[in-house]
Amino acid sequence: MATDDENAKALPEGYTYLRQELRFEHTLLGSRMTYYMTSQSFLFTTAAIARAVQWHGVYWFSGVMVPIVGIAASAVLLFSIHAAYGRMDQWRAKEKLFEGKHPLIVLYPEEKHRKSLLFTTLMPWLLISVWIVFAVLIHIFKPQGGGM
């Protein structure tokens, strides 16, 4: 009976490389989402502080500039996410060629893979919507006098 180490060594040539590339893409995607969520939290903090001090006639900063930066960051992230998805799809297509060639090769179902990526797909769209609503509300409820 072969041990797990012997089975792992007997994996088809190239399969381990494919798994490493897929792992790299997932790690890269996770890192991008971390950077994105961090940047968005800083932008929301900036908008809240700028809104709280109610600068005389300078509400354009919290009502225009910060939301534009938030929307632009979301758009850039969406582009990079879809590029990563494309690359993952290429690696997964190559991985499917190894299906059934070794008892340790068990592919993750495509439907579950897509569901696992929902957060990275939907969160930028959600935050784009929040920025748009935020900007519109600031222009509806213009700041009153006072503050700096």
C-alpha angles and dihedrals in degrees: 000000000000120000124232090257091054091047091049090050090051094057112128114272112268096020094098089050091052091051090050091051092049090048089050092052092049091048091049091049091050091050091050091052091049092052090045096050090046092051091047092052090052090049092050090049090050092049092048093049093046090048093048095055091050097211113212106264093336097101086117087085095062093027100045116008101045094045090048090053090047092050092045092051089050092050092050090049092049089054092050092045092054090047089052091048090053091051092046090051090054092050092045091051089054090045091056088063088069095052112126094010095104134021092234094055106094115159122219109243113260093230092055091045090056091047090051089059096051094101093056091046100047104033096071090050091049092051092046087056092048092051092050092049090046092052093047093048092050090055092047094048101039116192119267124231120283132065121080 
